[in-house]
Amino acid sequence: MKEAHITSTQAISGINKEKGSDASGLKRRLGTRHLSMIAIGGSIGTGLFVASGASIYQAGPGGALLAYGIIGFMVYLLMTSLGEMGTYMPVTGSFSTYATRFVDPAFGFAIGWIYWFSWAITLALEVSAAAILMKYWLPDSPSFIWSALFLTIIFGLNFLSVKQYGEAEYWFSLIKVVAIIAFIISGLLMIFGIMSGDVGGFKNFTTGDAPFNNGILGIIGIFMVAGFSFQGTEIVGIVAGESKNPKENVPKAIKQVFWRILLFYMLSIFVIAMIIPFTDSRLLGGDIDKVAMSPFTLVFENAGIAFAASIINAVILTSVLSAGNSGLYASTRMLWVMAKEGQAPKFLKQVNKNGIPVNALLATTAFGLLAFLSSIFGEGKVFMWLLNSSGLAGFLAWVGIAVSHYRFRKGYIAQGRDMNLLTYKAKWFPLGPLFAAALCIFIILGQNYQAFTGDSIDWQGIMVTYIGIPLFLALWFGYKIAKKTKWVGLKEMDLTPTGITTEVKK
């Protein structure tokens, strides 16, 4: 068996051989509604339903709105960067491939593996969280049964076909969207006195140190939480390779997803802050097993809606399943594309007749299962270290998107290509990707600034918080030294618009 690279014309003909497929074997079955809901499903979860209350408590209503607004604007810049590259070069596992092609193969290797690691660990967290949520209704039931059940459901949805996965994610996300819209409408009706409830009104924005509690440090302190809340939006770039018409669907999905998520977060935080004083200690209920402390629950209870806690618990359960579903999909595709590019074992690039990279799916599920078992039978600190290291991966991936786009545009111009041929062009270049990269790095480095400001340096806190940085650097420079990779020159970039050079057998 001999491997050879084919031209872009041949790659296009490979896509056309089977309608709805690409030459790699993946199926192009996802429409705009699927792409939009997949990204929403990956980004709206406990960060909005639970952690938003703690953010308001820490930074005050004005501080929370400002922090989420700044992060939201940054995410918009990142998504436009991803949109420009994704419409020009719609490939599955996009930003790993872009980092490899436009920056450095070692950089792409590190971005891909740490992003896969992040979602694989998150899968373990989601199935654990789902079991905790079920105990709200069935407190005496064993957790491992629910964890096994939900892991099986998530695996099954990803194993069937990409269309079935997209449909499941669409309905999972729709439940969340409906719940958020109902929450916002109910809250606004209460604020304007149409619906009953004890509403504090704008006095909540002037009480004590409001609207900016703890000043600038309070805002900086919730940047990481706000950023985590928006993470998952980038999944729309990963699924581009399985979109029916990526040149049209990806830009539409990116625009829709960003504005929906931003409006959901900003309006929800505004409603919570108007109705619940930021000094209310119940907003600190940031643990998923304290669902009764969710700010959504508090607002519904103020509105006199019965069974508010049960309603929000069910919605959060849906969010957990949705995040696990999206996470398993994204990490599987990232692992598959790295195998295609020679950055992961070759057996992981096998695709079954339904267009599912089944070996990559099994490997990711198995790793998530091992991480889950380590939280039960192993040392709890080890599992927390894994979670903290995976938490940084989203920001590192965002840095990768920004740097890759900056290099892509520079290389595109250096090679004398016509800018008018770009289907979608990101706004505010080069300030957009430079600002996004700088803010992400600032958040990564400053996420636990308290560890450096006490009477003595908290070395344990630093290790737990920042362990993801040495892991990423080890992947990057380890691969660079082993493979002797070089920084990709602007005029040497592979800007073949069809994406990954496809392998054929001879």
C-alpha positions in Angstrom: 0.0 0.0 0.0 1.4 3.4 -1.0 0.1 6.8 0.1 0.0 9.7 -2.3 -1.3 13.3 -2.1 -3.9 14.4 -4.7 -4.6 17.8 -6.1 -7.5 20.1 -5.1 -9.3 19.2 -8.4 -9.1 15.5 -7.5 -10.2 16.2 -4.0 -13.3 18.0 -5.3 -14.1 15.0 -7.5 -13.7 12.8 -4.5 -16.4 14.8 -2.7 -18.7 14.5 -5.7 -18.5 10.7 -6.0 -21.0 10.3 -3.2 -23.5 13.0 -2.7 -23.3 14.2 0.9 -19.8 12.8 1.5 -16.3 14.0 1.4 -13.3 12.1 0.1 -12.2 11.1 3.6 -15.4 9.2 4.3 -17.1 11.6 6.6 -20.7 12.5 5.6 -21.8 16.0 4.9 -25.2 15.8 6.6 -25.4 18.9 8.9 -27.5 22.0 8.0 -27.4 25.5 9.3 -29.9 24.7 12.1 -27.7 21.8 13.3 -24.6 23.9 13.3 -26.2 26.7 15.2 -27.7 24.4 17.9 -24.5 22.3 18.2 -22.5 25.5 19.1 -25.3 26.7 21.4 -25.4 23.2 23.0 -21.6 23.3 23.6 -21.5 26.8 25.1 -24.7 27.3 27.2 -24.7 25.2 30.3 -24.0 25.4 34.0 -21.9 28.6 33.3 -25.2 30.4 32.6 -27.6 28.4 34.8 -25.5 28.3 37.9 -22.2 30.2 37.8 -23.7 33.5 36.6 -25.1 34.0 40.1 -21.7 33.7 41.6 -20.3 36.1 39.0 -22.9 38.8 40.0 -22.2 38.2 43.7 -18.4 38.7 43.1 -18.3 41.6 40.6 -21.7 43.2 41.2 -24.3 43.6 38.5 -22.4 46.2 36.5 -19.1 44.3 36.8 -20.7 41.1 35.6 -22.4 42.7 32.6 -19.1 44.4 31.7 -17.0 41.3 32.1 -19.4 39.1 30.0 -19.7 41.9 27.4 -15.9 42.2 27.0 -15.5 38.4 26.7 -18.5 38.3 24.4 -16.9 40.8 22.1 -13.7 38.8 22.1 -15.5 35.7 21.2 -17.2 37.5 18.3 -13.8 38.5 17.0 -12.6 34.9 17.3 -15.7 33.5 15.6 -15.2 35.9 12.7 -11.6 34.7 12.4 -12.8 31.1 12.4 -15.5 32.0 9.9 -13.0 33.4 7.4 -10.8 30.3 7.6 -13.7 27.9 7.9 -15.5 29.1 4.7 -12.3 29.2 2.7 -11.0 25.8 4.0 -13.9 23.8 5.6 -12.2 20.9 7.2 -13.2 18.8 10.2 -11.1 19.5 13.3 -10.5 23.0 11.8 -8.3 25.0 14.1 -5.8 22.1 14.7 -5.3 21.9 10.9 -5.1 25.7 10.6 -2.5 25.9 13.3 -0.5 23.1 11.6 -0.7 24.8 8.2 -0.4 28.4 9.0 1.8 28.5 12.1 3.9 25.4 13.0 3.0 21.7 12.8 4.2 21.4 16.4 1.8 24.2 17.4 -1.1 22.4 15.7 -0.1 19.1 17.3 -0.2 20.7 20.8 -3.5 22.6 20.1 -5.2 19.5 18.8 -4.1 17.1 21.6 -4.8 19.5 24.5 -8.2 20.4 23.0 -9.0 16.6 22.7 -7.8 16.1 26.3 -10.0 18.9 27.5 -13.3 17.5 26.1 -12.4 13.9 27.0 -12.0 15.0 30.6 -15.1 17.1 30.4 -17.0 14.0 29.2 -16.1 12.4 32.5 -17.2 15.5 34.4 -20.5 15.6 32.6 -21.5 12.0 33.3 -20.6 12.5 37.0 -22.6 15.7 37.1 -25.6 14.0 35.5 -25.6 11.3 38.3 -25.6 14.1 40.9 -28.5 15.8 39.2 -30.5 12.6 39.2 -30.1 12.3 42.9 -32.2 15.4 43.2 -35.2 13.2 42.4 -33.9 9.8 43.5 -31.5 10.5 46.4 -30.9 6.9 47.3 -30.0 5.6 43.8 -26.4 4.6 43.1 -24.5 7.2 41.1 -22.6 4.7 38.9 -25.8 3.4 37.4 -26.8 6.9 36.1 -23.3 7.7 35.0 -23.1 4.4 33.0 -26.6 5.1 31.5 -25.8 8.6 30.4 -22.4 7.7 29.0 -24.1 4.9 27.0 -26.7 7.4 25.7 -24.0 9.9 24.7 -21.9 7.3 23.0 -24.9 5.9 21.2 -25.9 9.3 19.8 -22.4 9.8 18.4 -22.1 6.2 17.1 -25.3 6.1 15.0 -24.6 8.8 12.3 -23.7 12.5 12.1 -27.3 13.3 11.2 -28.7 11.5 14.3 -26.1 13.3 16.4 -27.1 16.6 14.9 -30.8 16.0 15.5 -30.3 15.0 19.1 -28.1 18.1 19.7 -30.7 20.2 18.0 -33.5 19.1 20.4 -31.2 19.1 23.5 -30.3 22.7 22.8 -33.8 23.7 21.9 -35.0 22.8 25.4 -32.3 25.1 26.8 -33.2 27.9 24.5 -36.9 27.7 25.3 -36.1 27.7 29.1 -33.9 30.8 28.8 -36.5 32.7 26.7 -39.2 31.8 29.2 -36.9 33.0 32.0 -36.1 36.3 30.3 -39.8 37.0 29.5 -40.9 36.1 33.1 -38.1 38.3 34.5 -39.0 41.3 32.3 -42.7 40.9 33.2 -41.7 41.0 36.9 -39.4 44.0 36.4 -42.2 46.0 34.8 -44.7 44.9 37.4 -46.9 42.8 35.1 -46.1 39.6 36.9 -46.2 39.2 40.7 -43.0 39.1 42.7 -40.8 41.2 45.0 -38.6 43.0 42.5 -35.7 45.2 43.7 -35.6 47.2 40.4 -32.7 49.5 39.7 -31.9 49.9 43.4 -30.0 46.6 43.1 -27.5 48.6 40.9 -26.9 51.2 43.6 -26.9 49.1 46.8 -23.6 49.1 48.6 -20.6 48.8 46.2 -22.9 48.2 43.2 -22.7 48.2 40.3 -19.0 47.3 40.4 -18.4 45.2 43.5 -14.6 44.7 44.3 -13.7 47.2 41.5 -11.5 46.2 38.6 -10.2 43.1 40.5 -13.8 41.9 40.7 -14.2 42.2 37.0 -10.8 40.5 36.3 -11.7 37.8 38.7 -14.7 36.6 36.7 -13.1 36.9 33.3 -12.2 33.2 33.5 -15.7 32.2 34.5 -17.2 34.3 31.7 -14.7 32.8 29.2 -15.6 29.3 30.3 -19.2 30.1 29.8 -18.7 31.0 26.2 -16.4 28.0 25.4 -17.9 25.5 23.0 -18.9 28.2 20.5 -15.8 27.2 18.5 -17.3 23.7 17.9 -19.1 25.2 14.9 -15.6 25.3 13.2 -14.9 21.7 13.9 -18.2 20.5 12.3 -17.6 22.6 9.2 -16.2 19.5 7.4 -19.6 17.7 7.9 -21.8 20.6 6.8 -23.9 20.3 3.7 -22.8 23.6 2.3 -20.0 25.0 4.5 -19.4 28.2 2.5 -23.0 29.3 3.3 -23.8 27.5 6.5 -20.7 28.3 8.5 -21.0 32.1 8.3 -24.7 32.0 9.0 -24.2 29.7 12.0 -21.4 31.8 13.4 -23.4 35.0 13.2 -26.6 33.4 14.7 -24.8 31.6 17.5 -22.8 34.6 18.6 -25.7 37.0 18.9 -28.0 34.4 20.4 -25.5 33.5 23.1 -24.5 37.1 23.8 -28.2 38.1 24.1 -29.0 35.1 26.3 -26.1 35.8 28.7 -26.5 39.6 28.8 -30.3 39.6 29.2 -30.2 36.8 31.7 -27.6 38.5 33.9 -29.5 41.8 33.7 -32.8 40.1 34.7 -31.1 38.3 37.6 -29.4 41.5 38.8 -32.6 43.5 38.6 -34.6 40.9 40.7 -32.0 39.4 43.1 -29.7 41.8 45.0 -26.0 40.9 44.3 -25.5 40.8 48.1 -27.8 37.8 48.3 -25.6 34.9 49.6 -27.8 32.4 47.7 -26.1 33.5 44.5 -23.0 31.8 45.7 -24.5 28.4 45.0 -22.0 27.6 42.2 -21.9 23.8 42.8 -24.0 21.8 40.4 -25.4 19.7 43.3 -26.9 22.9 44.8 -29.4 23.5 42.0 -31.8 25.2 44.4 -29.3 28.0 44.5 -29.4 28.6 40.8 -30.3 32.2 40.1 -32.8 30.9 37.6 -34.5 29.0 40.3 -34.6 32.1 42.6 -36.2 34.2 39.9 -38.9 31.6 39.1 -39.6 31.2 42.8 -40.0 35.0 43.1 -42.5 34.9 40.2 -44.5 32.3 42.2 -43.9 29.5 39.7 -44.3 26.2 41.4 -41.7 23.4 41.1 -39.1 26.0 39.9 -36.2 23.9 41.3 -37.4 20.8 39.5 -37.8 22.7 36.2 -34.3 24.2 36.4 -32.9 20.8 37.5 -34.3 19.2 34.4 -33.0 21.9 32.2 -29.5 21.7 33.7 -29.6 17.9 33.2 -30.4 18.5 29.6 -27.5 21.0 29.4 -25.1 18.4 30.9 -26.2 15.8 28.4 -25.9 18.3 25.6 -22.4 19.4 26.6 -21.3 15.8 26.9 -22.8 15.1 23.5 -21.1 18.0 21.8 -17.8 17.4 23.7 -17.6 13.7 22.6 -18.3 14.8 19.0 -15.7 17.6 19.0 -13.0 15.5 20.6 -13.6 12.5 18.4 -13.3 14.7 15.2 -10.2 16.4 16.6 -8.5 13.0 17.2 -9.6 11.7 13.8 -8.1 14.7 11.9 -4.8 14.4 13.9 -4.6 10.8 12.8 -5.2 11.9 9.2 -2.3 14.3 9.5 0.1 11.9 11.1 -0.1 13.4 14.5 -2.0 10.5 16.2 -1.9 6.7 15.7 -3.1 5.7 12.2 -5.8 3.3 13.4 -7.8 6.3 14.7 -8.6 7.5 11.2 -10.8 4.5 10.3 -14.3 5.5 9.3 -17.3 3.2 9.3 -20.0 3.0 6.6 -22.1 5.7 8.4 -19.2 8.2 8.2 -18.3 7.9 11.9 -14.6 7.7 13.0 -15.4 4.8 15.2 -11.9 4.1 16.6 -11.4 7.7 17.6 -14.9 7.6 19.2 -14.1 4.5 21.2 -10.7 5.8 22.3 -12.2 9.1 23.5 -15.0 7.4 25.3 -12.5 5.0 27.0 -10.3 7.9 28.1 -13.3 9.7 29.5 -14.4 6.5 31.3 -10.9 6.1 32.9 -10.9 9.7 34.1 -14.4 9.1 35.6 -13.2 6.0 37.3 -10.2 7.8 38.7 -12.6 10.2 40.4 -14.3 7.3 42.2 -11.5 4.8 42.9 -8.3 6.9 42.6 -6.9 10.0 44.3 -9.4 12.8 44.1 -6.6 15.4 43.7 -5.5 13.7 40.5 -8.9 14.1 39.0 -9.0 17.8 40.0 -5.6 18.3 38.5 -6.9 16.8 35.2 -9.9 19.1 35.3 -7.9 22.2 36.0 -5.4 21.4 33.2 -8.3 20.8 30.8 -10.0 24.0 31.8 -7.2 26.0 30.2 -7.5 24.2 26.9 -10.4 26.2 25.6 -8.4 29.5 26.0 -5.3 27.9 24.4 -7.5 26.8 21.5 -8.8 30.4 21.2 -5.2 31.7 21.1 -4.6 29.1 18.4 -7.5 30.4 16.4 -6.4 34.0 16.6 -2.8 33.3 15.8 -3.7 31.0 12.9 -6.0 33.6 11.4 -3.4 36.4 11.7 -0.9 34.1 9.9 -3.5 32.9 7.3 -4.4 36.5 6.2 -0.7 37.5 6.1 0.1 34.4 4.0 -2.9 34.9 1.8 -1.7 38.5 0.9 2.0 37.5 0.7 1.1 34.9 -2.0 -0.7 37.6 -4.0 -4.2 36.1 -3.7 -7.3 38.2 -4.3 -9.0 39.3 -1.1 -12.3 39.6 -3.1 -12.2 35.8 -3.5 -12.7 35.2 0.2 -16.4 34.3 0.7 -16.3 35.7 4.2 -13.9 38.3 5.6 -13.3 38.9 9.3 -13.7 42.5 10.5 -11.1 44.7 12.1 -8.1 42.7 10.9 -5.4 42.7 12.3 -6.6 44.3 15.5 -9.3 41.6 16.0 -7.1 38.5 16.3 -4.3 40.4 18.1 -6.7 41.8 20.7 -8.4 38.3 21.1 -5.0 36.5 21.5 -3.7 39.1 24.0 -6.9 39.0 26.2 -6.9 35.2 26.2 -3.2 35.1 27.3 -4.0 37.8 30.0 -6.8 35.6 31.3 -4.8 32.5 31.3 -1.9 34.1 33.2 -4.2 36.1 35.6 -6.8 33.5 36.5 -5.4 32.9 39.9 -3.6 36.1 40.7 -4.6 35.7 44.3 -2.0 33.0 44.7 0.7 35.7 44.2 -0.8 38.5 46.3 -1.0 36.9 49.8 1.5 37.0 52.6 3.2 34.1 51.0 3.0 32.6 47.5 0.5 29.7 47.3 2.6 27.2 45.4 0.0 24.5 45.6 -2.7 26.8 44.2 -0.3 27.8 41.4 0.4 24.2 40.5 -3.3 23.2 40.5 -4.3 26.2 38.5 -1.5 26.5 35.9 -0.7 22.8 35.3 -2.2 23.0 31.8 0.5 25.5 30.7 3.5 23.2 31.1 1.4 20.3 29.6 0.8 22.4 26.5 4.4 23.6 26.2 5.6 20.0 26.6 3.4 18.9 23.8 4.5 21.8 21.6 8.3 21.7 22.1 8.4 17.9 22.5 6.9 17.4 19.1 9.0 20.3 17.6 12.3 18.7 18.9 11.3 15.2 17.9 10.1 16.1 14.4 12.4 19.1 13.9 9.5 21.2 12.6 9.9 24.8 11.5 7.8 27.9 11.6 5.7 28.0 8.4 6.8 30.8 6.0 4.2 33.1 4.6 4.9 32.1 1.0 5.3 28.4 1.8 1.8 28.0 3.4 -0.5 25.4 1.9 -3.6 27.4 1.1 -5.3 24.7 -0.9 -9.0 25.7 -0.4 -10.3 22.2 -0.3 -8.7 21.5 3.1 -6.7 18.5 4.1 -4.7 16.9 1.4 -6.4 13.5 1.0 -4.7 10.2 1.0 -5.5 7.6 -1.7 -4.4 4.0 -1.9 -2.5 2.6 -4.8 
